[in-house]
């Protein structure tokens, strides 16, 4: 495996999932969940609620449809997948969904636990991990309040064996990234097209209206930390400022920043050349609703 596309969610089912069968005979269901997670900003944290739809197949679909109902708490692990199509007027549109790969039913069979009322603990998780190559330089701008916000996209690859033909297949996924404040500022110097990076963050669904009055929707990963991959150790290590014991346990990935400050709504030379990707991100700086 040379790329990573993983999302982990813990949330509450909003309505009982409905099992259906597609023409090929495969069973599938969509489960809608509400995730309440803690967002850290500076020295404080706050609750953030987000809604997500996860598509589940085969045995996993049957289990979810049979054993979950509105209010059930579940753990879902899967991957982000983006579909594209053209509108009648020829415009390209994208929609990102979550494909479930694994799950755990969390609600006790004899009833739920008391409601959580804590400033420290949350009842959900919203976590995304990506390893791939950036497909364009980061674009950074300022909000009216003076915060830096950057946008870029990352490509991840997935290989699998076709069950019918036994042939290996491969597909490339593109993910929109949003970076705030220090990460955006540092990213303007380091995050360039072709750079191979590890991204950790949370998935966010957002809608806004364009100046022409058109309603637009997007799914993006709000970045919380970045590691630059495939490069030598930091200069301070090479200069002997790190003890041998520390040097042996330090990886070649160079963190840009440990964490990012986000709003309440809310890649250096290129790595070895990758094929040119004709991809129009559905996040454009001029469309950001600030």
VEXFIKE-68822 format. One record per residue: residue number from 1; residue in one letter; x, y, z of N, C-alpha, C, O in turn. Coordinates in steps of 0.2 Angstrom, whole numbers. Each point is the difference from the previous one (the first is absolute). Example, Ala and Ser with C-alpha at 12.3 -4.5 7.8 and 13.67 -1.06 7.14 Angstrom:
<recs>
REC  pos  code    n.x    n.y    n.z   ca.x   ca.y   ca.z    c.x    c.y    c.z    o.x    o.y    o.z
REC    1     a     66    -28     39     -4      6      0      4      6      0      5     -1      3
REC    2     s     -7      6     -7      4      6      1     -4      5      3      3      6      1
</recs>
This chain:
<recs>
REC  pos  code    n.x    n.y    n.z   ca.x   ca.y   ca.z    c.x    c.y    c.z    o.x    o.y    o.z
REC    1     x      4     -6      0     -4      6      0      4      6      0      5      1      4
REC    2     x     -6      4     -9      4      6      0     -4      6      1      3      6     -1
REC    3     x     -9     -7      3     -4      6      1     -5     -2      6     -1     -6      1
REC    4     x     -2     11      2     -4     -1      6     -6      4     -1      0      6     -1
REC    5     x     -6     -8      2     -7      3      0     -4     -3      5     -3     -5     -2
REC    6     x      3      8      8     -4     -3      5     -4      5      4      3      5      1
REC    7     x     -9     -7      1     -4      5      4     -3     -5      6     -2     -5     -2
REC    8     x      2      8      8     -3     -3      5     -5      5      3      1      6      2
REC    9     x     -7     -9      0     -6      4      2     -3     -4      6     -1     -6     -1
REC   10     x     -1      9      6     -4     -2      5     -6      5      1      1      6      1
REC   11     x     -7     -9     -2     -6      5      0     -6     -4      1      0     -6      2
REC   12     x     -6     10     -2     -7     -3      2     -4      0     -7      0      4     -4
REC   13     x     -3    -10      3     -4     -1     -6     -6      5      1     -3      0      5
REC   14     x      2      3    -11     -6      5      1     -7     -3     -2     -5      3      1
REC   15     x      5     -8     -5     -6     -4     -2      2     -7     -2      6     -1     -2
REC   16     x    -11     -3      3      2     -7     -2      2     -1     -7     -4      2     -4
REC   17     x     10     -6      3      2     -1     -7     -5     -5     -4     -2     -4      3
REC   18     x      2      6     -9     -5     -5     -4      5     -4     -5      4      3     -4
REC   19     x     -5     -9      5      4     -5     -5     -3      0     -6     -6     -1     -1
REC   20     x     10      1     -5     -3     -1     -6      5     -4     -4      6     -2      1
REC   21     x     -9     -1     -7      4     -4     -4      1      3     -7     -5      2     -3
REC   22     x     11     -2      0      1      3     -6      0     -6     -6     -1     -6      2
REC   23     x      0      8     -8     -1     -5     -5      5     -6      0     -2     -6     -2
REC   24     x      8      7      4      5     -6      0     -2     -5      6      3     -5      0
REC   25     x     -7      7      4     -2     -4      6      4      2      6     -2     -3      5
REC   26     x      6      8     -5      4      2      6     -5      4      4     -4      4     -2
REC   27     x      5     -5      9     -4      4      5      4      6      2      6     -1      1
REC   28     x    -10      7      0      4      6      2     -5      4      4     -6     -1     -1
REC   29     x      9      5      5     -5      5      4      5      6      2      6      0      0
REC   30     x    -10      6      0      3      6      2     -2      1      7     -6      0      2
REC   31     x     11      2      3     -1      1      7      2      7      1      5      2     -2
REC   32     x    -10      2      4      1      7      2      2      1      7     -4     -3      5
REC   33     x     10      6     -3      1      1      7      2      7      2      2      4     -4
REC   34     x     -3     -2     10      2      6      3      6     -1      5     -1     -3      4
REC   35     x      6      7     -6      6      0      4      1      6      4      0      5     -2
REC   36     x      1     -6      9      2      5      4      7     -1      3      1     -4      4
REC   37     x      3      9     -7      7     -1      2      3      6      3     -3      6     -1
REC   38     x      9     -6      4      3      5      3      5      3     -5      4     -3     -3
REC   39     x     -4     10      3      4      4     -5      5      4      5     -3      4      4
REC   40     x      9     -5     -5      5      4      4      2      6     -4      2      0     -6
REC   41     x     -2      6     10      2      6     -3      4      4      5     -3      2      5
REC   42     x      9      0     -6      4      3      4      0     -4      7      2     -6      0
REC   43     x     -4      9      5      1     -3      7     -7     -3      2     -1     -2      6
REC   44     x     -4      2    -10     -7     -2      1     -3     -5     -5      4     -1     -4
REC   45     x     -9     -1      6     -4     -5     -5     -7      1      0     -3      3      5
REC   46     x     -1     -5    -10     -7      0      0     -3     -6     -4      4     -3     -4
REC   47     x    -10      2      5     -4     -5     -3     -1      2     -7     -2      5     -2
REC   48     x      3    -10     -3     -2      1     -7     -4     -5     -2      1     -6      1
REC   49     x     -7      7     -4     -5     -5     -3      0      0     -7      0      5     -4
REC   50     x      1    -11      1      0     -1     -7     -4     -6     -2     -1     -4      4
REC   51     x     -1      4    -10     -5     -5     -3      4     -4     -6      2      4     -4
REC   52     x     -3    -10      4      4     -4     -5     -5     -6     -2     -3     -3      3
REC   53     x      4      1    -10     -3     -6     -3      5     -5     -2      5      2     -3
REC   54     x     -6     -8      6      5     -5     -2     -3     -5     -4     -6     -3      2
REC   55     x      8      1     -7     -2     -6     -4      3     -6      2      6     -1     -1
REC   56     x    -10     -4      2      2     -7      3     -2     -5     -5     -6      0     -3
REC   57     x     10     -5      2     -2     -6     -5      0     -7      4      3     -1      5
REC   58     x     -6     -3     -9      0     -7      2     -2     -2      7     -5      3      3
REC   59     x      9     -7      1     -1     -2      7     -1      6      4     -4      0      5
REC   60     x      9      5     -6      0      6      5     -7      4     -1     -3      2      5
REC   61     x      0     -2    -11     -6      4     -1     -6     -4      3     -4      3      3
REC   62     x      4    -10     -3     -5     -4      3      0      1      8     -5      1      3
REC   63     x     11     -1      0      1      1      7     -2      7      2     -4      0      5
REC   64     x      6      5     -8     -2      7      2     -8      1     -1     -3      3      5
REC   65     x      0     -6    -10     -7      1     -1     -4     -4      5     -6      2      2
REC   66     x      9     -7      0     -4     -5      5      1      2      7     -5      0      4
REC   67     x     11      3     -2      1      1      7      1      7      2      1      2      6
REC   68     x     -2      3    -10      0      7      2     -7      3     -2     -3     -2     -4
REC   69     x      2      8      8     -6      3     -1      2      8      2      6      1      2
REC   70     x    -11      3     -3      1      7      2      3      1      7     -3     -3      5
REC   71     x      9      6     -4      2      0      7      6     -4      2      4      1      5
REC   72     x     -3     -7     -9      5     -5      1      7      4     -1      1      4     -5
REC   73     x      4     -6      9      6      3     -1      5     -6     -3      0     -5      2
REC   74     x      3      7     -8      5     -4     -3      6      3     -2      1      6      0
REC   75     x      4    -11     -1      7      2     -2      0     -2     -7     -1     -6     -2
REC   76     x      3     10     -3      1     -1     -7      7      1     -2      3      6      1
REC   77     x      0    -10     -5      7      1     -3     -1     -1     -7     -3     -5     -2
REC   78     x      6      9     -2     -1      0     -7      5      4     -4      5      2      2
REC   79     x     -8      0     -8      5      4     -4     -5      6     -4     -6     -1     -1
REC   80     x      9      6     -1     -3      5     -4      0     -1     -7      5     -2     -3
REC   81     x    -11      2     -1      0     -1     -7     -4      6     -3     -5      2      2
REC   82     x      8      1     -7     -3      5     -4     -2     -2     -7      3     -3     -4
REC   83     x    -10      5      3     -3     -2     -6      0      7     -4     -1      5      3
REC   84     x      1     -6    -10     -1      7     -4     -5     -2     -6     -1     -5     -2
REC   85     x     -2     11      0     -4      0     -5     -1      6     -3      3      5      2
REC   86     x     -6     -4     -8     -1      6     -4     -7      2      1     -5     -4     -1
REC   87     x      4     10      2     -7      3      0     -3      1     -7      4     -1     -5
REC   88     x    -10      3      4     -3      1     -7      4      5     -4      0      0     -6
REC   89     x      2      5     10      4      6     -3      7     -2     -1      4      5     -2
REC   90     x     -2    -11      3      7     -2     -1      5      2      6      6     -1     -1
REC   91     x     -8      3      7      4      1      5      2     -6      4     -5     -5      1
REC   92     x     11      4      1      2     -5      4     -2      0      7      1      6      3
REC   93     x     -4    -11      0     -2      0      7      3     -6      4      1     -5     -3
REC   94     x      0      6      9      3     -5      4     -4     -2      7     -2      5      2
REC   95     x      2    -11      0     -3     -1      6      4     -6      4      2     -5     -3
REC   96     x      0      7      9      4     -5      4     -4     -4      5     -4      3      3
REC   97     x      5     -9     -3     -4     -4      5      5     -5      3      5      0     -1
REC   98     x     -8     -3      7      4     -4      4     -2     -8     -2     -6     -1      1
REC   99     x     11     -3     -2     -1     -7     -1      2     -4      6      5      1      2
REC  100     x    -10     -4      2      2     -4      6      3     -6     -1     -2     -4     -5
REC  101     x      8      3      8      3     -7      0      0     -4      6      0     -6      0
REC  102     x     -1      9      6     -1     -4      6     -4      4      5     -1      6     -1
REC  103     x     -2     -9      6     -5      3      5      0     -3      6      2     -6      1
REC  104     x     -3      9      4     -2     -3      7     -6      4      3     -1      6      0
REC  105     x     -4    -11      2     -6      3      3      2      2      7      2     -5      4
REC  106     x     -3     11     -1      2      2      6     -6      1      5      2      0      6
REC  107     x     -8      0     -8     -5      1      5     -2     -7      4     -1     -5     -4
REC  108     x      1      5     10     -1     -6      4     -7     -2     -2     -5      3     -1
REC  109     x      4    -10      1     -6     -3     -2     -6      1      6     -6      0     -2
REC  110     x      9      2      8     -5      1      5     -2      7      2     -2      2      5
REC  111     x      4      2    -10     -1      7      0      6      4      0      6     -2      2
REC  112     x     -7      9     -3      6      4     -1      3      3      7     -4     -1      5
REC  113     x     10      4     -5      2      3      6     -3      7      1     -3      2     -5
REC  114     x      4      1     11     -2      7      1      3      4     -5      5     -1     -2
REC  115     x     -8      7      1      2      5     -4      7      3      2      1      1      6
REC  116     x      3      1    -10      7      2      2     -1      8      1     -2      3     -4
REC  117     x      5      0      9      0      7      2      7      2      2      1      0      6
REC  118     x      4      0    -11      7      1      2      3      5     -5     -1      0     -6
REC  119     x      5      4      9      4      5     -4      6     -3     -3      4      2     -4
REC  120     x     -2     -8      7      6     -4     -2     -1     -6     -5      3     -1     -5
REC  121     x     -9     -2      6     -1     -6     -4     -5      1     -5     -5      4      1
REC  122     x      5     -8     -7     -5      1     -5     -3     -7     -1      2     -5      4
REC  123     x     -7      4     -8     -3     -6     -1      1     -3     -7     -3     -5     -2
REC  124     x      7      9     -2      1     -2     -7      7      1     -2      4      4      4
REC  125     x     -2     -6    -10      6      0     -3     -1      2     -7     -4     -3     -4
REC  126     x      8      8      1      0      2     -7      8      1     -2      3      5      2
REC  127     x     -1    -11     -5      8      0     -1      1     -2     -7     -3     -6     -2
REC  128     x      7      9     -2      2     -2     -6      8      0     -1      3      4      3
REC  129     x     -1     -9     -6      7     -1     -1      1     -1     -8     -3     -4     -3
REC  130     x      8      8      0      2     -1     -7      7      0     -1      4      4      3
REC  131     x     -2     -8     -7      7      0     -3      0      0     -7     -3     -5     -3
REC  132     x      6     10     -1      0      1     -7      4      5     -2      4      3      3
REC  133     x     -5     -1     -9      3      6     -4     -4      6     -1     -6     -1     -2
REC  134     x      8      7      4     -4      6     -2      0      1     -7      5     -1     -4
REC  135     x    -11      3      1     -1      1     -7      1      7     -2     -1      1     -6
REC  136     x      1      3     11      2      7     -2      3      4      6     -1     -2      5
REC  137     x      4      8     -7      2      4      6     -5      2      4     -6      1     -2
REC  138     x      7      0      9     -5      3      4     -1      7     -2      4      4     -1
REC  139     x    -11     -2      2     -2      7     -2     -2      3      7     -4     -3      3
REC  140     x      7      9     -1     -1      2      7     -3      7     -1      2      4     -4
REC  141     x     -7     -2      8     -3      7      0     -2      1      7      1     -4      5
REC  142     x     -3     10     -4     -2      3      7     -7      1      0     -4      2     -4
REC  143     x      1     -4     10     -7      1      1     -1      8      3      5      3      1
REC  144     x    -11     -1     -1     -1      7      2      3      1      7      1      6      2
REC  145     x     -1    -11      2      2      0      7      7      0      1      3      1      5
REC  146     x      1     -2    -11      7      0      0      3     -7      1      6     -1      1
REC  147     x    -10     -4     -1      3     -7      0      2     -3     -7     -3      2     -5
REC  148     x      9     -5      5      2     -3     -6     -4     -7     -1      0     -4      5
REC  149     x     -2      3    -11     -3     -6     -2      3     -3     -7      0      4     -4
REC  150     x      2    -10      4      2     -3     -6     -4     -6     -3     -3     -3      4
REC  151     x      3      2    -10     -3     -5     -3      4     -4     -5      4      4     -4
REC  152     x     -4    -10      3      4     -4     -4     -4     -7     -1     -5     -1      3
REC  153     x      8     -3     -7     -3     -7     -1      5     -5      0      6      1     -1
REC  154     x     -7     -7      4      4     -6      0     -3     -6     -4     -6     -1      0
REC  155     x     11     -3     -3     -3     -6     -4      3     -6      4      5      0      2
REC  156     x    -10     -5     -1      2     -6      3     -2     -5     -5     -5      0     -3
REC  157     x      9     -6      3     -2     -6     -4     -2     -6      4      2     -1      5
REC  158     x     -6     -3     -8     -2     -6      3      0     -6     -5     -2      1     -6
REC  159     x      5     -6      8      0     -6     -5     -4     -6      3      0     -1      7
REC  160     x     -4     -2    -11     -3     -6      3     -1     -5     -6      1      1     -6
REC  161     x     -3     -8      8     -1     -5     -5     -7     -1     -2     -4     -1      5
REC  162     x      2      1    -11     -7     -1     -2     -2     -7      1      4     -5     -2
REC  163     x     -9      4      6     -2     -7      2     -2     -4     -6      1     -6      1
REC  164     x     -4      9     -6     -2     -4     -6      6     -2     -4      1     -5     -2
REC  165     x      3     10      0      5     -1     -5      7     -1      3      4     -3     -3
REC  166     x     -3      4     10      6     -1      3      5      5     -2      6     -1      1
REC  167     x     -8      6     -5      5      5     -2      1      5      5     -5      2      3
REC  168     x     11      1     -3      2      5      5     -3      7     -3      1      1     -6
REC  169     x     -5      3     10     -2      6     -3      2      6      5      2     -2      6
REC  170     x     -2      8     -9      3      5      4     -4      6     -1     -3      1     -6
REC  171     x      2      4     11     -4      6     -1      3      5      4      3     -1      5
REC  172     x     -3      7     -7      2      6      3     -5      4      3     -5      2     -4
REC  173     x      5      0     10     -4      5      4      3      6      1      6      1      1
REC  174     x    -10      5     -2      2      7      2     -4      2      6     -6      0      0
REC  175     x     10      3      4     -3      3      6      2      7      1      6      2      0
REC  176     x    -11      2      2      1      8      1      2      1      7     -2     -3      5
REC  177     x      7      7     -4      3      1      6      0      8      2      0      4     -5
REC  178     x     -2     -3     11      0      7      3      5      1      6     -1     -4      4
REC  179     x      5      8     -5      5      2      6     -1      7      2     -1      4     -3
REC  180     x      1     -4     10     -1      7      3      6      2      4      5     -3      2
REC  181     x     -4     10     -2      5      4      4      7     -3     -1      3      1     -6
REC  182     x      0     -3     11      7     -2      0      2     -5     -6      4      0     -3
REC  183     x     -9     -5      3      1     -6     -5      0      3     -7      3     -2     -5
REC  184     x     -8      7      4      0      3     -7      6      4     -1      2      0     -6
REC  185     x      0      4     11      6      4     -1      6     -4     -2      4      1     -5
REC  186     x     -2     -6      9      5     -5     -1     -1     -4     -7      5     -1     -3
REC  187     x    -11     -1      2     -1     -3     -6      1      3     -6      2     -3     -5
REC  188     x     -3     10      5      2      4     -6      7     -1     -2      2      1     -6
REC  189     x      3     -2     10      7     -1     -1      1     -7     -2      5     -2     -4
REC  190     x     -8     -3      7      2     -7     -1     -5     -5     -4      2     -4     -3
REC  191     x     -8      6      3     -5     -4     -3     -1      1     -8     -4      4     -2
REC  192     x      8     -7     -2      0      1     -7     -3     -6     -4      0     -6      3
REC  193     x     -2      7     -9     -2     -6     -4      5     -5     -1      6      1     -1
REC  194     x     -8     -7      2      4     -6      0      3     -2      7      2     -6      1
REC  195     x     -2     10      4      2     -1      7     -4     -6      3     -6      0      0
REC  196     x     10     -5      2     -3     -6      4     -1      2      7      5      2      3
REC  197     x    -11     -3      0     -2      2      6     -4     -5      4     -4     -4     -3
REC  198     x      4      5     10     -5     -4      4     -4      6      3      2      5      2
REC  199     x     -9     -6     -3     -5      5      3     -4     -3      5     -2     -6     -1
REC  200     x      1      9      7     -5     -2      5     -5      6      1      3      6      1
REC  201     x     -9     -8     -1     -5      6      1     -7     -3      1     -1     -6      3
REC  202     x     -4     10     -4     -7     -2      0     -4      2     -6      2      5     -3
REC  203     x     -7     -9      2     -4      1     -6     -5      5      1     -3      0      6
REC  204     x      2      5    -10     -5      5      1     -5      1     -7      3      0     -5
REC  205     x     -9      0      6     -5      1     -6     -2      7      1     -1      3      5
REC  206     x      1      1    -11     -1      7      0     -4      2     -6      0     -3     -5
REC  207     x     -4      8      6     -4      2     -6      0      8      0      1      3      5
REC  208     x     -1      0    -11      0      7      0     -4      2     -7     -1     -4     -4
REC  209     x      0     11      3     -3      2     -6      5      4     -4      3      5      3
REC  210     x     -2     -6     -9      5      4     -4     -3      7     -2     -6      1      1
REC  211     x     10      3     -3     -3      7     -2     -6      0     -5     -4      4      0
REC  212     x      4    -10     -4     -5      0     -5     -7     -3      3     -5     -1     -3
REC  213     x      6     -1     10     -6     -2      3     -1     -8      0     -5     -3      2
REC  214     x     10      0     -4      0     -8     -1      2     -3      6      5      2      3
REC  215     x     -8     -7      0      1     -3      6      6     -5     -2     -1     -4     -4
REC  216     x      6      4      8      6     -5     -1      1     -4      7     -1      3      5
REC  217     x      3     -9     -6      1     -4      6      7     -3     -1      3     -1     -6
REC  218     x      1      0     12      6     -4     -1      2     -3      7     -3      1      5
REC  219     x      7     -7     -6      3     -3      5      7      1      0      3     -1     -5
REC  220     x      0      3     11      7      1      0      3     -2      7     -4     -2      5
REC  221     x     10      1     -5      4     -2      6      3      6      3      5      3     -3
REC  222     x     -7     -1      9      3      5      4      6     -3      3      0     -4      4
REC  223     x      6      7     -6      7     -3      2      2      2      7     -1      6      2
REC  224     x      3    -11      2      2      2      7      7     -1      1      3      3      4
REC  225     x      0     -8     -8      8     -1      0      2     -2     -7     -4     -4     -4
REC  226     x     10      5      2      3     -2     -6      7     -2      1      4      2      5
REC  227     x     -2     -8     -8      7     -2      0      3     -1     -7     -4     -2     -5
REC  228     x     10      5      4      3      0     -7      3     -7     -1      5     -2      5
REC  229     x     -6     -2    -10      2     -7      0      6     -1     -5      0      4     -5
REC  230     x      4     -8      6      5     -2     -5      6      4      0      4      1     -5
REC  231     x     -2      3     10      5      5      0      5     -2      6     -2     -3      5
REC  232     x      8      6     -5      5     -1      5     -3      3      6     -5      4      1
REC  233     x      9     -6      5     -2      3      6      1      8      1      4      2     -4
REC  234     x     -7      1      9      1      7      0      7      2      1      4     -4      3
REC  235     x     -3     10     -5      7      3      1      3     -1      6      6     -1      1
REC  236     x    -10      3      5      3      0      6      3     -7      2      4      0      4
REC  237     x     -8     -5     -6      3     -7      1      7     -1     -3      4     -3      3
REC  238     x     -4      5    -10      6     -1     -3      6      4      3      6     -2     -1
REC  239     x     -7      7      4      5      4      3      2     -2      7      4      3      3
REC  240     x     -7     -9     -1      2     -3      7     -4      3      6      3     -1      5
REC  241     x     -8      5     -6     -4      3      5     -4     -5      4     -4      1      5
REC  242     x      3     -7     -8     -4     -6      3      4     -5      2      5     -2     -4
REC  243     x     -6     -1     10      4     -6      2     -1     -6     -4     -5      0     -4
REC  244     x     10     -4      3      0     -6     -4     -6     -4      1     -3     -3     -4
REC  245     x      1      2     11     -6     -4      1     -6      3     -3     -5     -4     -2
REC  246     x      4     11      2     -6      3     -2      0     -1     -8     -5     -1     -3
REC  247     x     11      2      0      1      0     -7     -2     -7     -3     -3      0     -5
REC  248     x      4     -5      9     -1     -7     -3     -8     -1      0     -2     -4     -4
REC  249     x     -2      8      8     -7     -1      1     -4      5     -4     -6      0      0
REC  250     x     10      4     -3     -4      6     -4      0     -2     -7      4     -3     -3
REC  251     x    -10      3      0     -2     -2     -7      3      6     -5      1      6      3
REC  252     x     -1     -8     -9      2      5     -5     -6      5     -2      1      5     -3
REC  253     x     -7     -6      6     -5      5     -1      0      6      4      2     -1      6
REC  254     x     -2      7     -9      1      6      4     -7      3      1     -3      3     -5
REC  255     x      1     -2     11     -6      3      1      0      7     -1      5      4      1
REC  256     x    -10     -1     -4     -1      7     -2     -2      4      7      3      5      2
REC  257     x     -8     -8      1     -3      3      6     -3     -6      4     -3     -4     -3
REC  258     x      2      5      9     -3     -5      4     -7      0      0     -4     -5      0
REC  259     x      1     11      0     -7      1     -1     -2      6     -3      4      5     -2
REC  260     x    -10     -4      0     -3      6     -4     -5      3      4     -4     -3      3
REC  261     x      3     10     -3     -5      3      3     -6      1     -6      2      1     -5
REC  262     x     -8     -3      7     -5      0     -5     -6      5      2      0      2      6
REC  263     x     -4      0    -10     -6      4      1     -5     -5      3      0     -6     -1
REC  264     x     -5      9      4     -6     -4      3     -4     -3     -6     -3     -5      2
REC  265     x      3      8     -8     -3     -4     -5      4     -5     -3      0     -6     -2
REC  266     x      3     10      4      5     -4     -4      2     -6      4      5     -4     -2
REC  267     x     85     -5    -53      3     -6      1      6      3     -3      5     -4      0
REC  268     x     15     13     -3      4     -5     -2     -1     -3     -7     -6      1     -2
REC  269     x     10     -3     -1      0     -3     -7     -5     -6      0     -1     -3      5
REC  270     x     -2      2    -11     -4     -5     -1      3     -7      1      6     -1     -1
REC  271     x     -9     -4      4      2     -7      0      1     -3     -7     -1      4     -5
REC  272     x      4    -10      4      0     -3     -6     -6      2     -4     -6     -1      2
REC  273     x      7      2     -9     -5      3     -4     -6     -5      0      1     -6     -1
REC  274     x     -7      8      1     -6     -4      0     -4      2     -7      1      6     -2
REC  275     x     -5    -10     -1     -3      2     -6     -5      6      2     -3      1      5
REC  276     x      3      3    -10     -5      6      0     -7     -2      1     -2     -5     -4
REC  277     x     -1      8      9     -7     -2      2     -5      5     -2      1      6      2
REC  278     x     -5     -7     -7     -5      5     -2     -6      0      5     -5     -4     -1
REC  279     x      5      8      6     -5     -1      6     -1      8      2      4      4      1
REC  280     x    -11     -3     -1     -2      7      2     -3     -1      7     -6     -3      0
REC  281     x      9      6      5     -2     -1      6     -7      4      1      0      5     -3
REC  282     x     -4     -8      7     -7      4      1      1      5      6     -5      3      2
REC  283     x     11     -2      0      1      6      5      5      5     -4      5     -2     -2
REC  284     x     -8      8      1      4      5     -4      0      6      5     -5      2      3
REC  285     x     11      1     -2      1      6      4     -6      5      0     -2      3      5
REC  286     x      0     -2    -12     -5      6      0     -7     -3      2     -4      5      1
REC  287     x      3    -11      0     -6     -2      2     -1     -1      8     -5     -1      2
REC  288     x     11      1      1      0     -1      7     -5      6      4      1      6     -2
REC  289     x     -6     -8      6     -5      4      2      3      4      6     -3      0      6
REC  290     x      8      5     -7      2      4      6     -1      7     -2      1      5      4
</recs>
